[in-house]
Amino acid sequence: MEDISESFRLPWQNPVLIFSLILFIILIAPTILNRLKIPGIIGLILSGAIIGPHGLNLLEKGLFTEVFSTVGLLYIMFIAGLELDMNEFRAHRNRSITFGFFSFAIPLGIGFPMCYFLLDYDFYASLLTASMFSTHTLVTYPIVSRFRVSNNPVVAVTVGGTILTDTAVLVLLAVIVGAHKGSLSLEFWIRLIVSLAAFMGIMFYIVPKITKWFFKKMASEKYAHFIFVLSMVFLAAFLAQLAGIEAIIGAFVAGLALNPLIPNSSVLFNRIEFIGNALFIPFFLISVGMLVDAGVLFNGTWALIVAGALIAVAISGKWLASYFTQQLFNYSKSERQLIFGLSNAHAAATLAIILVGYREGILDINILNGTIVLVLVTCVVASFATERAAKEVLILSGKADDVRSSETDTAERLLIPIINTANMEKALEFAVLIKEKRSNFPISILTVVPNNTEAEKNISTARRTLEDFIYETTALESSVEVIATIDHNASSGIARVAKEIMSNIIILGWPRKTGFMDKIVGGKMDVILNGTGKTIFICHFEQPLPNHQRLLVAVPPLAELENGFGVWLPKIAQLAQELAAPLFYYCNKNTQKAILTFFNSRRINNKPTFYDLPHWETFIDNPPKTGQQDLFVFVAAREGSVSYLRTMENLAVKTDTTFRAKSKVLVYP
């Protein structure tokens, strides 16, 4: 009995009990708050306040909570850099810079005098608190995606502005902390500039090269990829500290540096995000709540005045930034409201900055408590504002019908027949990157076994082999199903199953065996091409997909007249978007116009570069100067199609000879 009472003595010291409590909070708190239409982040912070030293005193600050809090703090900044869409920023660079300037300068300009003159904080506390107003977290972006207005230019402008505001505030944080410590001298500035330059050189030049090399050498060790990325994050955080800046800046820069190498649809990104959202980030939010002293809010009116002032400045500053952006670029009122809704929520970066300031002794408990209230209010306001604005933008742009018609996208089905299991992983990775995110159907992996006396045994073995492989890819957001069937030959089995499941796209791996492709193109491939009528991708990747830096697409004349033109074109655009790689199209003038029209109609920001190619076959006979990190896409055609050319016969063999040791994809619309 004494042992039981000892375990529950406050504050709790039993690590098993502490960990169990925190996991139950992570499980239950967001669920309850979500039912009340309040972001789950608030539930975790409030839970931390309840169980912390100023609440029920179940937990106290110690090494256990400190380590997990630090890991979560760095993790949340790393993901903030990793998930930023750099293509969106590049496409709307000038407008993003303008909005970023307004979003940074206006809240800072309002917040500093309010904190310094009205709230009577010192210079550094006022400047740091004011800089907090400039940050914003894209908490409401899922609402924009749900209403399918994410392609609206103002969304891209707001997302791009996030990069600038967060980066500027983090640099300002380093200066403020340095000044507070009394080291703001000429030597400080020289050391800061030199160390920052060295740090940026390491992060943006050396780290990506090491990462590409590691991903290529350890292509089959997926768990090693995750550990390697985490190692780079904490190494970056440590290097940032050596450079004289905060560790969270290093984690943010690590996210930006690894951004092009980890597509948002990849297994690795999903694992990073899953572990962070499930464990590390909730730990950080709970630890922030443990710092909150709710009693201060009820001891007089000053704490409430501080909280009210912070909320007023945060909301008004972001509204003014949205208003000036609207006036300058002639956006509608609904688009202005959409910018405001997206940029008004203060969460991740805000908490990180305020927590650093509180730990350094720059900010007091009133600012910390006020910031928690600020996070709650702005997240709720941003959610309502974004939802209302997204509806209005959707109606005014006349896209409501497009949304209904696009429901056909949810019926997209991808089929991957497995001929050589060595290529299965890369084929599946390619499928995940090009798959329509709204599709209700899983990716289907098919194996066909011969119809003989051993058929039942072979089909059981084949299914088990595929399921073992699927186990390694369970981190995918896209679900995967295994189909094992019996047929007299693989080609007819593939054609039959493709019809049975009504697949839209078939993805074939590119076998490496000598002479195998000759057999496929001469017979088996004809059966699949002529027997399905589906869009077919035949893939061969020399290195991991994220390592590719350019996509070179050769398109034959009259390809725009094929029925499958609207199928493969968005898939290649989506692949380039996921890889953050530029697109280069080699085609004639008419095809260029059709491709550009399609890009403009879909508002795809990764605009392609065109090279005139009057004769498609010259691309194979005299290919352009290429590098090892280029991915070639050859758009072909079935015999009898309007864009079919005689030179497309045995195309796989020709490209395998001319483009040996190069990554390539053949497309048959």
Secondary structure, DSSP 8 states (H G I E B T S, - for coil): -HHHHHHTSSS---HHHHHHHHHHHHHHHHHHHHHTT--HHHHHHHHHHHHSTTTT-S----HHHHHHHHHHHHHHHHHHHHS--HHHHHHTHHHHHHHHHHHHHHHHHHHHHIIIIIS---HHHHHHHHHHHH----TTHHHHHHTT-TTSHHHHHHHHHHHHHHHHHHHHHHHHHHHHTT--SHHHHHHHHHHHHHHHHIIIIIHHHHHHHHHHHTTT-HHHHHHHHHHHHHHHHHHHHHTTS-HHHHHHHHHHHHGGGS-TTSHHHHHHHHHIIIIIHHHHHHHHHHH--HHHHTSSSHHHHHHHHHHHHHHHHHHHHHHHHHHHHT--HHHHHHHHHHHH---HHHHHHHHHHHHTTSS-HHHHHHHHHHHHHHHHHHHHHHHHHHHHHHHHTT-HHHHHHGGGGGG--EEEE-S-GGGHHHHHHHHHHHS-TT--S-EEEEEEEESSTTHHHHHHHHHHHHHHHHHTTTT-SS-EEEEEEEESSHHHHHHHHHHHTT-SEEEEE---STTHHHHIIIIIHHHHHHHH--EEEEEE-SS-GGG--EEEEE--TTGGGSTTHHHHHHHHHHHHHHHT--EEEEE-HHHHHHHHHHHHHHT-SS--EEEE-SSTTHHHHS-----TTEEEEEE---TTSTT--GGGTTHHHHHHHHTTTSEEEEEE-
